[in-house]
Amino acid sequence: MSESDLLVDAYLTHLKVERGLGAATIQAYATDLARYARHLESESLDVAAADGPAISGFLYALSRSDLSARSQARYLSSLRGLYKWLLSEKHVARDPTELVDSPRLPRKLPVVLSKDEVLALLGAPDLDDTPLGIRDAAMLHTMYAAGLRVSELVHLELGDVNLETGFVQAFGKGRKRRIVPLGAPARRRIERWKREVRGGWAPASSRFLFVTEAGTPMTRQNFFARVRHWALAAGISRPISPHKLRHSFATHLLLGGADLRAVQTMLGHADVTTTQVYTHVTGEHLSSMHRRYHPRG
């Protein structure tokens, strides 16, 4: 095993053991860094000896292989994490990614549902009034009320939701914990799910809040299918995913006058610039309303 491979393996172990990242995320890092190590090897370099021009050369090689600017930026992000750790562990004297510019990305605004679409989607399972409908109503309301990622929603445990105080604790990327309020509609549907259905589906040993009819934990793929089912039932024909509920949560809060920092905290974003993308969405919405209704719009 080469010196580069040893350093990359040590970094991946750090991500797993100390940062607590999930297997899928670690595998994505491993794939990116393996391609980088192979490129350096072709240039007779190793990870510890690479400098800024070597990294720029790697990004250029990626662009020559028709990789998109967004994918190139992802690779650079992986390298920044690697070299930040190598510097902290004194494997390198300086971070060679500091002077490397990120590829210019086209601004991609999140797609959000209108308030009417959200209300139609949330209300669709209530019209069904079956055990599946009761569970799905609880999940949809919880996701929209707290702005959860789908992975956070399906991994909620019974102890993560306090229906008396109206708060849910979620564990985001890197197992970072945050507390988010739950509104009364979501609390009522969770209470009904627990009272009428969950006990008949979940084994006594299950700690998960939401389970399938077989008593197993819900999966992201399963919930995605359920969201699509209820979107069609609500008359929403355009493509929809669970993450659009999270986008809608943030956008609707900002449209209602919520503070950007508060929304950042509720979403679990480490950097407020990640949250600021929603201000562009609300700005476009306000401009549209101005053009539509203002006599000189």
Secondary structure, DSSP 8 states (H G I E B T S, - for coil): --HHHHHHHHHHHHHHHTS---HHHHHHHHHHHHHHHHHHHHTT--GGG--HHHHHHHHHHHHHTT--HHHHHHHHHHHHHHHHHHHHTTSSSS-TTTT---------------HHHHHHHHHHHHHH-SHHHHHHHHHHHHHHHHT--HHHHHT-BGGGEETTTTEEEEE-GGG-EEEEE--HHHHHHHHHIIIIIIHHHS-TT--BSSB-TTS-B--HHHHHHHHHHHHHHTT--S---HHHHHHHHHHHHHHTT--HHHHHHHHT-SSHHHHTHHHHHHHHHHHHHHHHH-TT-
